[in-house]
């Protein structure tokens, strides 16, 4: 919980008493590699903070998995549409390595908001960050070339290839694994020149 407390206190000002509310409202869950936190068709009733590990967000269209995002430590995960409306979601959240997530369910989130209005402010800021990330992904997919998307991804997560299989990275970037290999090789050659 210490990692979450540190993260929260960097976003909003919280007293020690207010920080201790985290212990009463969140729970730590550990997942093995390839385990699901959420599968399509189910209602998402939680928001999670990744303390350790990597989670792939994907949906299935016409029988094909489409990777929407890959989240790492200090990221928040949920299916906001399902969480907000209480409807069955289309999102899958699957671990790419052994992962520790600090989870709060919807009921406890609202209790936390009532206990301390600073957490409502924190929740708004967290939601804004998630929305900003979604906008960045959408803009990148619509305007950046695959090589630019790849370079931006590697800047943010240099150990990406050690943590996530190449086929999922390629899927997220909207290219085939073979194209991703060619992009990587071109970048390596440019760096050597």
N, C-alpha and C positions, 0 to 999 in steps of 0.2 A: 504494500500500500504506500510505502514511502515514495516510490517513483511517481505515483499519481498525486500524492500530496505536494510534492515538489513542483510538479507540472501546474497544478491548480494555483498554488501560491505565486507562480510567476505570471499568471493571467489576471487574477483578481487578488485584492488584499484580503487575507483571511487570518483571523486570530487562531491561536492554538486550539481553542474550544471549537471553533468553526471547522478547522481541519479535522478534528477528531470525529466529526459527523461522517466522514468518509468511511471509517471503520464500521459504523453501524448500518450503512446503506449500500455499500458495494461488497462484492465477494470476488475472491481470486479463483479463477478456473485455469486448469492446465490442460492443454490439448496436445496430442501426438501429431506428428507429420501426417498430412492428408485427411485429418478429421474435419468434420463440418461443424461450424457454429450455427449455421443457418442453411436450410435448403429451400428451394423454390416451392411454392404452394403452402408454406407455413407462415403464420403470423409472426413477425419480429416484435418481441416485447422487451428488447434490451438495447442498451448502448454499451459498447465496450471500449476500453482503453488498452492498447497493446503495450504491455510492459516489456515483453521479450518476444521476438519471433516475427513471422511474416504471414500475411493473410491475403489471399487472392479473392477478388470480387468478380463474379461472373454470372451470366445468365445463359440460357440455352435457347437458340433460335433455329428452328427447322432441324433439330437434332444436333446442332453444332454449338460447342461452348464458345462464348464470346467474353473474353477477359475485359472488364471495365476499369479495373484499378488493381494495384498491388500496394498494400499498406504495410508499413514497418513500425518499429518502436515509436512510442509517443504519438501515435495516430489514433483517431477515434473511428469506430466502425459501427454501422447499423444499416438497416434498410429503412431510410427515413420515411418513405411513402407508407410502407407497411406499419412502421412504428407509430406514425402520426395518426393514420386512419384506422388502424386495427384490422386491416384487410390482408388477405393472403399475398405474400410477396413473390416476386419473380427472381430475386437475387439469391445467389449462393455465396456463402462465406466459408472458404476452406483454407486450412493452414498449409503452408509450404515447408514448414519445419516445425519442430517442437515449439510450442507457443504458449505464453502466459498472458491471459487477458483478465483485466479487472472489470467486472460487469456490474451494471446497475439495471434492475428491471424497471418497467414503467411505473409501477406502483411506488417503489422506493424512490424513484426520481422525483415524483410529485411530493412525497413526504419530505424529501431533502429540500425542495424549493420552499415548502411551508416553514421548515425549521430555520432556514437562513436565506434571505433574499439575495445574498451575494452569489449563491449558486444559480439563481435564475439568470443573473448577469453572466456568469460563467457559461451556462448552457447556451445563451444567445451567442456569445463569442465563439463557442465551439461549433455551433450550427453554421455560423457565418464562415468559419474556416473550412468546414466540409463543403459548403456551397461554392466557396472560392476555388477549392481543389477541383470540383466537378466542372466549373467553368473553364479552368485552365486546361483540363483534359479535353473538353469539347473544342476549345479554340485551337489547341495543338493539333488535334485530329483533322480539323477542317482547313488549317492553313500551313502547318509545318510539313516539310518533307520528312519521310521516314528517318533519314540520317539525322536531321535536327531533333526529332523526337527522341531518338536513341541517345544522342549526346546530352540532351537535357536530363534524361533519366539517369544516365551514368554519373552526371555531376551531382545529382541529388542522392544517389545511392551507389557509390563506387564498388561495393562488394555484391552488387546485384546478381552477377552470374555465379557467384559462389553460393547464393541463397535460393535462387529461383531457377527452375529448369528453363532452358532456352525457348522451348516451344510456347511457354506461357508468356514470356517476354515478347516474343514475336507476335503472338495473338493480341497482346495489349497494344503493341505498336501498329497493328493492322497490316503486318507483312508475314510472309511465309518464313519458316525457320531457315530455309536456304538463302532467302534475301537478307535476313538478319546476319547470317554468316558473312555474306558479301559486304554488307555495310561495316561490320566489325573489322574485316580484313582491310577495307579501304582506309578506315580511320587509323588503324595500326600502321599501315604503309605511309600515310601522311605524317604521322608522329615520328617515324623513323627518318623521314626526309629532312 
